[in-house]
Amino acid sequence: MSQQELSNITGITQGSLSRMESQNSKYQEATLEKLSVALNVSPEQLVDDE
C-alpha cells in the first residue's frame, strides 16, 4: 500500500506518514489506532521499541 493510499484511508497526510516512516518518534494513540485499523494489525506491531 502506498503512503497516498494509506493517507486516503486514514485521513493522515502523506507528509506525516512519510515522517513517521523515516523517524523514530512517539506517536499519538489515535494515530496508531487509525493506522492499525487500516493495516489490520495491532498498534503494538507498528511501534519499534528497540
C-alpha positions in Angstrom: 0.0 0.0 0.0 1.4 3.4 -0.9 1.6 6.3 1.6 -1.0 8.1 -0.5 -3.4 5.2 -0.3 -2.9 5.0 3.4 -3.4 8.7 3.7 -6.7 8.5 1.8 -7.9 5.7 4.1 -6.8 7.2 7.5 -7.0 11.0 6.9 -3.4 11.3 7.9 -1.4 13.4 5.5 1.1 11.7 3.2 3.8 14.0 4.5 3.0 13.0 8.1 3.1 9.3 7.1 6.5 9.9 5.4 7.9 11.5 8.5 6.6 8.7 10.7 8.2 6.1 8.5 11.6 7.8 8.4 11.8 9.0 12.0 11.8 7.1 15.3 9.5 9.1 17.5 6.4 8.8 19.7 3.0 8.8 18.1 -0.4 9.8 19.4 -2.5 6.8 20.4 -5.3 8.0 18.0 -2.9 8.0 15.1 -1.6 4.5 15.9 -5.2 3.3 16.1 -6.1 4.7 12.7 -3.1 3.1 11.1 -3.6 -0.2 12.9 -7.2 -0.4 11.7 -6.3 0.5 8.1 -3.4 -2.0 8.0 -5.3 -4.7 10.0 -2.5 -5.1 12.6 -2.2 -4.3 16.3 -0.9 -0.8 17.3 2.0 -2.6 19.1 3.1 -4.1 15.7 3.5 -0.6 14.4 5.9 0.6 17.1 9.5 -0.4 17.1 10.6 -0.4 20.8 14.3 -1.0 20.1 
